[in-house]
């Protein structure tokens, strides 16, 4: 099941964690990716671009966050890359949700080079099956409900059976030490948000049990790490500007390689 999104000859893709509209770090990363891996044509982003649509004020269209999205689209175009977004809690669900409800079977095109993936969308790249399951609980703010996956969302996403790769923003309870340390620093968040977060992570656990991915990626916690358990690998990707924000996934073997830093590349 799922559409084939493969670009001819594609054997590897890039996977990235939260970017938070930080163009000063994101744009050099995209250029470095294009230099180091010119055959990569697809970036799978795990959410929190901090995407918001342009707002019309009079006759003007105003882009928030210093026009990050159009600038990002231009960088992607120059690098001959497309970006498939698994939306995070800080992406604009008030705009995304109506489009996803109307057409749950297809991505929403945000710009010429950026598509947002509905929660539960299955697709293929390079012979591998992917499942995108966006959204998460905001620990730092009460933002609403559209961003939070539900039990019904989980059941619908699981109904298609096994996948090779699961893409989420919310983490599962996979035992990654850095993620657990972040959650244990609970003094920063109120109990209601922590309870919602625990329920949402449990929902991801159930989804993992149902679709049995060989490999899972998530963002959201702004820390990196990975764990192997029971023949499954889980990879947490950090926030932009930290090591481990972007990796290369080799589709043939499902091996995950680090992207060289700027300092390493120059040596």
Secondary structure, 3 states (H helix, E strand, C coil): CCEECCCCCCCEEEEECCCCCCHHHHHHHHHHHHHHCCCCCEEEECCCCCCCCCEEECCEEECHHHHHHHHHHHHHHHHCCEEEEECCCCCCHHHHHHHHHHCCCCCEEEECCEEEECCCEEEEECCEEEEEECCCCCCCCCCCCCCCCCHHHHHHHHCCCCCCEEEECCCCCCCCHHHHHHHHCHHHCCHHHHHHHHHHHHHHHHHHHHHCCCEEEECCCCCCEEEEECCEEEEECCCCCCCCCEEEEECCCCEEEECCCHHHHHC
